[in-house]
Amino acid sequence: MRSLVNNTLRFLQSEDGPTAVEYAVMLALILVACIVIVTSLGKSVSSTFSKVNNAMS
């Protein structure tokens, strides 16, 4: 039982856990930014291709 308590205290005092959470939050924010950028660029590119297609016909 004492070993379990010591391991739990060591885990809570360790800085690896918060660092991993910070990296996960940063990764999530980067992914959201990429999705927003790709979505907006996709709409812009689609509009441009539509204009070119209509101009050629």
VEXDRENKE-398289 format. One line per field, with one value per atom (N, C-alpha, C): residue in one letter; atom name; x, y, z; residue number from 1. Coordinates in steps of 0.001 Angstrom, whole numbers. Layout:
<sites>
rest <- (a / ...)
atom <- (CA / ...)
X <- (X / ...)
Y <- (Y / ...)
Z <- (Z / ...)
nr <- (NUM / ...)
</sites>
This chain:
<sites>
rest <- (m / m / m / r / r / r / s / s / s / l / l / l / v / v / v / n / n / n / n / n / n / t / t / t / l / l / l / r / r / r / f / f / f / l / l / l / q / q / q / s / s / s / e / e / e / d / d / d / g / g / g / p / p / p / t / t / t / a / a / a / v / v / v / e / e / e / y / y / y / a / a / a / v / v / v / m / m / m / l / l / l / a / a / a / l / l / l / i / i / i / l / l / l / v / v / v / a / a / a / c / c / c / i / i / i / v / v / v / i / i / i / v / v / v / t / t / t / s / s / s / l / l / l / g / g / g / k / k / k / s / s / s / v / v / v / s / s / s / s / s / s / t / t / t / f / f / f / s / s / s / k / k / k / v / v / v / n / n / n / n / n / n / a / a / a / m / m / m / s / s / s)
atom <- (N / CA / C / N / CA / C / N / CA / C / N / CA / C / N / CA / C / N / CA / C / N / CA / C / N / CA / C / N / CA / C / N / CA / C / N / CA / C / N / CA / C / N / CA / C / N / CA / C / N / CA / C / N / CA / C / N / CA / C / N / CA / C / N / CA / C / N / CA / C / N / CA / C / N / CA / C / N / CA / C / N / CA / C / N / CA / C / N / CA / C / N / CA / C / N / CA / C / N / CA / C / N / CA / C / N / CA / C / N / CA / C / N / CA / C / N / CA / C / N / CA / C / N / CA / C / N / CA / C / N / CA / C / N / CA / C / N / CA / C / N / CA / C / N / CA / C / N / CA / C / N / CA / C / N / CA / C / N / CA / C / N / CA / C / N / CA / C / N / CA / C / N / CA / C / N / CA / C / N / CA / C / N / CA / C / N / CA / C / N / CA / C / N / CA / C / N / CA / C)
X <- (827 / 0 / 870 / 1947 / 2848 / 3485 / 3773 / 4353 / 3384 / 2118 / 1108 / 1004 / 1026 / 954 / 2191 / 3361 / 4598 / 4601 / 4147 / 4097 / 3101 / 1976 / 977 / 1518 / 2169 / 2757 / 3838 / 4660 / 5719 / 5111 / 4025 / 3356 / 2768 / 2140 / 1525 / 2563 / 3741 / 4789 / 5589 / 5513 / 6242 / 5698 / 6567 / 6137 / 5875 / 5980 / 5736 / 4268 / 3384 / 1948 / 1464 / 1734 / 1302 / 1928 / 3168 / 3820 / 3100 / 2727 / 2008 / 654 / -12 / -1300 / -1112 / -77 / 187 / 445 / 1219 / 1476 / 197 / -663 / -1924 / -2820 / -2848 / -3658 / -3090 / -1778 / -1161 / -1454 / -1358 / -1645 / -3093 / -4006 / -5420 / -5650 / -5019 / -5177 / -4594 / -3453 / -2843 / -3746 / -4318 / -5225 / -6462 / -7026 / -8194 / -7833 / -6682 / -6250 / -6062 / -5456 / -5257 / -6586 / -7525 / -8835 / -9540 / -9464 / -10103 / -9451 / -8133 / -7416 / -7741 / -7707 / -7992 / -9435 / -10364 / -11765 / -11940 / -11341 / -11503 / -10788 / -9614 / -8918 / -9677 / -10287 / -11055 / -12219 / -12907 / -14027 / -13533 / -12404 / -11849 / -11392 / -10724 / -10237 / -11407 / -12420 / -13607 / -14284 / -14381 / -14984 / -14157 / -12856 / -11979 / -12118 / -12122 / -12275 / -13646 / -14675 / -16002 / -16011 / -15359 / -15281 / -14533 / -13419 / -12633 / -13436 / -14133 / -14944 / -16064 / -16711 / -17784 / -17238 / -16042 / -15441 / -15047 / -14708 / -14281 / -15461 / -16646 / -17768 / -18543)
Y <- (-1191 / 0 / 1253 / 1200 / 2344 / 2615 / 1553 / 1693 / 2386 / 2039 / 2666 / 4159 / 4504 / 5915 / 6660 / 6059 / 6697 / 6880 / 5869 / 5976 / 7051 / 7137 / 8145 / 9548 / 9731 / 11033 / 11408 / 10448 / 10704 / 11095 / 10421 / 10749 / 12154 / 12515 / 13833 / 14952 / 14666 / 15676 / 15762 / 14739 / 14712 / 15779 / 16337 / 17366 / 16793 / 15497 / 14899 / 14949 / 14761 / 14781 / 16120 / 17228 / 18537 / 18887 / 18478 / 18771 / 18053 / 16810 / 16063 / 16704 / 17188 / 17851 / 19141 / 19895 / 21134 / 20848 / 19815 / 19453 / 19004 / 18303 / 17860 / 19062 / 20038 / 21242 / 22026 / 22164 / 22871 / 22149 / 20830 / 20059 / 20244 / 20246 / 20446 / 21827 / 22845 / 24198 / 24306 / 23677 / 23686 / 22967 / 21831 / 21102 / 21924 / 22609 / 23447 / 24570 / 25192 / 26259 / 25728 / 24558 / 23964 / 23652 / 23120 / 22801 / 24061 / 25126 / 26388 / 26947 / 26899 / 27428 / 26622 / 25298 / 24448 / 24637 / 24778 / 24991 / 26298 / 27369 / 28666 / 28682 / 28068 / 28001 / 27131 / 26064 / 25181 / 25908 / 26719 / 27493 / 28507 / 29134 / 30123 / 29467 / 28353 / 27648 / 27121 / 26600 / 26106 / 27235 / 28387 / 29544 / 29946 / 29947 / 30317 / 29325 / 28028 / 27022 / 27162 / 27476 / 27653 / 28825 / 29931 / 31099 / 30775 / 30048 / 29678 / 28728 / 27791 / 26841 / 27561 / 28504 / 29256 / 30140 / 30680 / 31537 / 30716 / 29461 / 28644 / 28124 / 28057 / 27513 / 28561)
Z <- (0 / 0 / 0 / 760 / 834 / -526 / -1246 / -2580 / -3536 / -3441 / -4289 / -3998 / -2735 / -2342 / -2838 / -2674 / -3133 / -4653 / -5379 / -6837 / -7275 / -6589 / -6914 / -6645 / -5527 / -5213 / -6223 / -6586 / -7568 / -8915 / -9316 / -10573 / -10533 / -9426 / -9313 / -9278 / -8757 / -8681 / -9977 / -10783 / -12045 / -12983 / -13799 / -14740 / -16124 / -16294 / -17599 / -17971 / -17024 / -17286 / -17813 / -17093 / -17590 / -18939 / -19157 / -20430 / -21556 / -21344 / -22368 / -22649 / -21617 / -21807 / -22596 / -22292 / -23020 / -24490 / -24782 / -26176 / -26874 / -26178 / -26768 / -27086 / -26191 / -26436 / -27615 / -27685 / -28814 / -30121 / -30119 / -31318 / -31754 / -30801 / -31128 / -31738 / -31181 / -31727 / -33131 / -33364 / -34694 / -35693 / -35280 / -36176 / -36518 / -35530 / -35784 / -36752 / -36562 / -37465 / -38884 / -39018 / -40352 / -41020 / -40270 / -40837 / -41312 / -40524 / -40913 / -42174 / -42238 / -43403 / -44649 / -44539 / -45697 / -46163 / -45235 / -45608 / -46356 / -45842 / -46509 / -47858 / -47950 / -49228 / -50220 / -49739 / -50606 / -51247 / -50475 / -51017 / -52037 / -51753 / -52669 / -53973 / -53870 / -55062 / -55873 / -55208 / -55903 / -56668 / -56065 / -56727 / -57954 / -57823 / -58940 / -60087 / -59784 / -60837 / -61522 / -60761 / -61345 / -62314 / -61939 / -62817 / -64094 / -63965 / -65149 / -66030 / -65439 / -66186 / -66944 / -66294 / -66949 / -68051 / -67879 / -68899 / -70132 / -69937 / -71081 / -71889 / -71294 / -72051 / -72782)
nr <- (1 / 1 / 1 / 2 / 2 / 2 / 3 / 3 / 3 / 4 / 4 / 4 / 5 / 5 / 5 / 6 / 6 / 6 / 7 / 7 / 7 / 8 / 8 / 8 / 9 / 9 / 9 / 10 / 10 / 10 / 11 / 11 / 11 / 12 / 12 / 12 / 13 / 13 / 13 / 14 / 14 / 14 / 15 / 15 / 15 / 16 / 16 / 16 / 17 / 17 / 17 / 18 / 18 / 18 / 19 / 19 / 19 / 20 / 20 / 20 / 21 / 21 / 21 / 22 / 22 / 22 / 23 / 23 / 23 / 24 / 24 / 24 / 25 / 25 / 25 / 26 / 26 / 26 / 27 / 27 / 27 / 28 / 28 / 28 / 29 / 29 / 29 / 30 / 30 / 30 / 31 / 31 / 31 / 32 / 32 / 32 / 33 / 33 / 33 / 34 / 34 / 34 / 35 / 35 / 35 / 36 / 36 / 36 / 37 / 37 / 37 / 38 / 38 / 38 / 39 / 39 / 39 / 40 / 40 / 40 / 41 / 41 / 41 / 42 / 42 / 42 / 43 / 43 / 43 / 44 / 44 / 44 / 45 / 45 / 45 / 46 / 46 / 46 / 47 / 47 / 47 / 48 / 48 / 48 / 49 / 49 / 49 / 50 / 50 / 50 / 51 / 51 / 51 / 52 / 52 / 52 / 53 / 53 / 53 / 54 / 54 / 54 / 55 / 55 / 55 / 56 / 56 / 56 / 57 / 57 / 57)
</sites>
